[in-house]
Amino acid sequence: MIRALLAVALRDLRIAVRRPAETLVGAVFFALALSLFPLGVGASPDVLTRIGAGVIWVLALFAVLLSLERMFQGDFEDGSLELLVLSPEPLELLVLGKCLAHWLTSGLLLVLVSPLLAVLMALPAEALWVLPVALVLGTPTLTLIGAIGAALMLGSRRGTATMALLVLPLYIPVLVFGVSAVDGYLLGLGGGTQLLVLGAMLMVALALAPFATAAALRLAFA
């Protein structure tokens, strides 16, 4: 079963490598949008430090959201998604493989560039490690929750807008604890509890989201 999960993930990664424009759209949006904030609000270090963690997390959220539609849509259009649904392998594991590939091509990129963008937002040195850690825990949860919305909106002409309305309320707890974890360390209050909550959210999403997504995919082909 693990081989099937890895096979789906590697297949999606190969497709992502062949389509770099689609793969990098979220990371490019994240970097470009964040680079505009110092121009819009001013280059004052005090202002940037105060809003930096929140801005980075909100833009990371939208960057993941932008790339969710391609998780299932391409396979739905070429018929390969129906083969996955009909496969004898557990659909939940195959969904987890697709989520893994999506995170590696979207969330992981945000994690890798986050220290540089923390410097751009004039965040203290502590942010250079706590921000990537928070994103490593938070962005997979965003992908897993988003996969449910992507599956529910499969084939819809207004999938992106409707999907945003579905998943954004579920993203709020991740956003709140992600920002508070970074701010807690920057203010000297500590953010270990918030990081543990982010880890707990990830465990719950890993346990429940693949089943909900698989049920939505079966419903699409019912």
N, C-alpha and C positions, 0 to 999 in steps of 0.2 A: 504493500500500500504506500509506503514511503517512497518507493521508486516511482510510482505514478504521480505523487505530489511533486517530486523533483523533476520528472519529465515535463509536466505542465509548466512548471516555473521556468525551466530552461528553454522550452519552446517560446514562451512569452518574452523572455529576455532576448532571444535571437530575433524575434520580430521587432522588438524595441530598438535593437542595434541597427536594423535595416531602415528604421523610420526615426532618425534622430530629431527631426523637426517636431514630431508629435511627442516624442519622449521628453525633450528638454523644455517644452513650453512652460511647464509649471515652475521649474527652477529659474528659467529666464525671467518669467513674470515676477517671481519672488525677489530676485536680485535687482531688477530694474525698478520695481515699485519701491523697494526699500531705499534705493539710492536717491530717489526723488524727495524723500521726507526731509533730509537736511536742507534741501533747497526750499521746501514749502514752509517749514516751521522755523527756519533759521538754524545756523550752525552752532548755537550756544550749547556747550557741553552739558550744562545743567538741565536744559529742556530735553535734549536727546537722551540723557541718562534716565530721566523720569519716565519717558514714554517708550524707551527703546525695547524693553522686553515685551510689552503689550503689542507694539507694532510688529515686531518680528513674528510673534505667535499668530496674530490675526492674518498676516500675509502668508504664513506657512499653511494655515487652515485653507485659505482660498486657493493656494497653489495646488494642494492635494485635491481640492474640490474640482479644479479645472481639468485634472487628468483622469477623473473617475469614469467619465463616459466611455473612454476607450478600453476600459477593463473587459467589458463583455460585448460591446457593440460590434466590433470588427468580426468576432467569432460568430455573432448572431447573424450577421449579413452573409457570411460565406458558408454557413451551415455547420461549421465545426463545433459550435456550442451545443447543437442538438446531439452530436455524437458523444460529447462529454456527458450530457444528461442521460443518455441511453447506455453509457459505459457500465460494465459490471463493477468497476471500482467505485467506492463510496464517493458520491458527488461532493460531500462536505470536504474531503481531503483535496479533491481537485480544485474546489473553490479556494481552499487555503493556499494551494500552489499558485493560483492566479493572484491572490492577495500578496503573497511573498514577492512575486515578480513585480507587481505594481509598486510595492514599497521600495524595492531595490532601485527602481528607475524614477522614483519621485521623492519619497520621504528621506531616503538615504542621501540623496543629493542635497537636500535642504540641510541635513545634519552636517554634511561635510563643509558647506560654505558658511554655516552659521557663525563660526568664530571670526571670520573676516568681516561679516556684517555686524557682529557685536562691536568690533573695533570702529566700524563706520558710524555706529550709533553712539559712540563714546561711552560704552558700558565699561565698568571696572574690570580688572583682571580676573576676578572670580567668575565673571560671566563666560569667560573663554572655555571653562569646563562644565559649569552647571547648565548652561543653555544647551549645548549638544546632548548632555545626559537627559535633560527634560524632553528634548525633541526625539531622542531615541525611544523613550518610553511612550511619548504621546502620539507621534506620527503613525506608528502601526495601528493604534486604536482608531485614528481618523480613517485609515484605509479600510479597516475591517467594518466599521460602521457605514462608511460610504459604499462598500460593496453591496450592502443590503439595499440602499437606495438605487444604485446602478442596476441591480437585478429587477427591482420593482418597476423601474421606468424603462425597461428594455423595449425597444421598438417605438417608444413614444416620440412624437415630433418635437415636443417641448420638454424633452427629458432633463436637460441641464437645469433649467429654471425650476421645474417642479421638484427635481432631486434636491436642489439646494434648500427648498422649503421643508423637505422631509428630514434631511440630515443635520441641518444647522442647529436646531434645538438640542439634538443629541451631542453635538460638538461642544456645546457651552461648558459642561463640566470639565472636559479636557482642557479647554482654553483657560478657564479660571484657575485650575490647579497648576497648569504649566506656567502661567505668568506669575502666580504667587510663589512657586518654587524658586524661580529666578530672583524675584524681588526680595524674597526672604533672605537669601544668601547675600544679596547686595546691600541690604539694610542691616546685616549682622544679626538677624533673628533666626537664621537657620531655615532650611527648606526641606529637610529630610523627610518630614511627615508628608509633605505634598508630593515628593518623589515616590514615596511608598504608595500613596493613593493612585498616582499615575500608573505605577506597576500593577496595582490591583485592578484598575480599569482595563489594562491590557490583558490580564489573565481572564477577566470576565468576557471581554470581547473575543478572545481566542476560543473560549468555551462555547459561546452562544452564537456569534455572528456567522460562522460557516453554516450552521444548521438553518438559520433564518434566510441566508442568501440562497442556499440550496433549495429551500422550500419555494422561494420566489422564482427561481429559475424553472423548477418543475411546473409551477403555475403558468409561466409564460408559454410552455409547450403543451399544456393540458388540452 
